[in-house]
Structures are given as C-alpha cells and as structure tokens.
Amino acid sequence: MELYLVIFSNNKCLPVIEIKTTNSFYDYDAKYISETTQLIEVELDQSTKKEINNLSLQAFNKLGCSNWGRVDILEDAIGNFYVLEINTVPGMTSHSCVPRSAELAGISYKELVQLIIKDVQILIIFLVTFLIILTSCSKSKNIEIIGHENKTFHIELKN
C-alpha cells in the first residue's frame, strides 16, 4: 500500500492518506480527470500512525527539507514502511493529496495556502537578512539570527 503524509515547518504531520482508484493504476486520468478517485484517510492504530509520522519526519529533516512537503511511503506485505520520495513542491489542485490531507485535519484550502505563504515569507525574510549581513560585514565569523516564532538560523561564514 502506498501512503502519503504532509508535513509543515513546525513538524506537524497531517493525516496519512491513501489513493483509491477504479483505474488499473494511478495514471494521469485517475489523478486529474476521474471523479471516482478517492483520497481517503488511512485507518491506522495510534502506534502505526506514530511510526509513519516519525519515519516521515526523520527523512524530511535529515534531507534538510523545510517549510512544507509531502512524504510518500510504501508499506510492504509484512507491514514494514519505506520512504519512496519526498516532494518539496507537491501539487495543490483539487485532486491533490496536500489539500485533501489538510481538509481531513480541519484546515480549509484558504488556510492551507496562508500557512504555506507564511512559511515562505519567513524564509524570504531570513534570506534577505542574510544577504544584507553578508554584504555589510563579511569579516564576521559567526552570525546568529533569531527569526519568526523563535526559530534560530545560525550562519557560519568562513574565509
């Protein structure tokens, strides 16, 4: 079974979803056209949810991903979970996993977009601040910037 999990920058995991299609596989038609394709919350016990969330968060963070993304998980025949891929710019169409997972968590599409924009604004503020500091005091060895919601960005400049 292939599962999909959405993560936001505060390491919040949204509900794990599964794609059900009447097509022979999840093709273009099933993804974008068919009205029978379902994105449903997977019925999992708390222990399994926790295992999937932890695996997804570990992979997301180890790869240096930030802000938001979708982690695709595969469950084998004996119940082991494997990360297939991490999508750092997942789809946001009416047929996409991210809006559906957010909806299952009680987050409207408008709220979802606002959350994503807020995260991007934080990143932009950080990058602009970094560039200003870099160009104005490049002789500094260490710079620490305290960002939005006490997120700390540590930058080490080397000669």
N, C-alpha and C positions, 0 to 999 in steps of 0.2 A: 504494500500500500504506500502511495506517495502522499506526503503530508506537507502543508505549507504553514509557516509561522511568521508573523510580522513582529518586528522589534522597533521600539522607539528609543531615542537617545538616553532616556532615563532608565534604560534596560528593562522597560516594561514589555512583556510579551502579551500579545493579543491572542484570542482563541485560535487553537490549531484547527485548520480546515482541511477538508478533502474535496477533491473534484470528482463528481459523478457525472458520467455522460452516457447517452444511449448509443453514441458512435462506437466503432470498434476500438478507437483510441482517441486521445485528447488532441485532435488536429485543429487546423485553422477554423473549420466550420464549428466545431464544438466550442472553441474558445471565443470566437467573435460573433457568430451568427445564430447558432442554435438557441432556442428559448427553453430547451429541455435540460441543458447542462445545469447542474446544481453545485453550488459551493456551500458545503454544509459543515457545521461544527462537528468534529470527531468526538464520539462518545469514548472518553478515556477515564480511567480511575485517577485519583489525585497523584499517586506515585508515578504513573506513566506520564502525566502532564508535566510533572516536575522534572522528570528525566529528559523529556523532549525540550522543555524550556532551558534547562541547564546546558544541554548539548548545543542548542542553537546559540545561546548567549556566549558560551565559550568560543565557538567557531567565529561568531561575529566580532567579538572583542580581540581574539588572537590575530585575526587578519587585519586589525586596525580599522574596521568599519566604524562609521559614526553616523549620528543623526537618525536614520531610519533605513529599513531594508526588509527583505523577505528571505527567509531561510527555507530551502526545500530539503525535506527529509525523506528517506526511504526506510520502510520497515521490511525486514526480510521475513521469511516463512516461520522463523522461530522467535520473532519478537525483538530482534536487535535493530537499533536505529543507526542510520548513517547519514551524514550531511552530503547531499548531492551537489548543491551550489548555494551561493549567497548572491542575491540580486540586490545591488545597491541603488538601482533606479527601477523598481518594479512598476508594473502597469497600474494605471489609475482609471481605467474605463469602467463602465457599468458592469462588465463581465470579469473584472479583475479580482484577485484574491485580497489585496490590501483593503479596498473599500468594504468588501464583504466581511472580512475579519473585524474591521473597525465597527461595522454595523452590529455584529454579534456582541461586541463589547459595549454597545450603547453609545457609540461615537458616530455622529452624523457625518456625511461627506464634507459638509462645510467645516465642521470642527476638525476633521482629519486634515484637510488642506491647511487650515490655520496652524495646526500643530507642526506640520512639515515646514511651512513658511517661517514659523518662529525659530525652529532649529537652524534653518538656512541663514536667517538674519544673524543669529548668534555666531555662526561660522564666518559670515562676511565681516562682522564687527571685529572678530578675532584676526582675520587675515589683514584687514586694513590697519588695525593697531600694530600688528607685527611688521608690516611694511614701513609704517611711519617710524617705528623704533629702529628697525634695521637700517634705514637710510639716515637717521639722525644721530645714532650713537653706535655705530658698528664696532667700536672698540670695546664695548661691554662684553663680558664673558657669559654671564647668566642673566636672564630676564624672566621674571615671573609675572604673569598677567592673571588677575582674578576676574573671571568672566561672569556671565549671567548665571544666577542661581548657584553661586559659589563654585562653579566649575573652574578648575585651575588649569591653565595652559602653561606649561614650562617649556621655555625655549633656551637651548644652549647654543651660543654662537662660537664657532671655532675659527681660528685664524687660518 
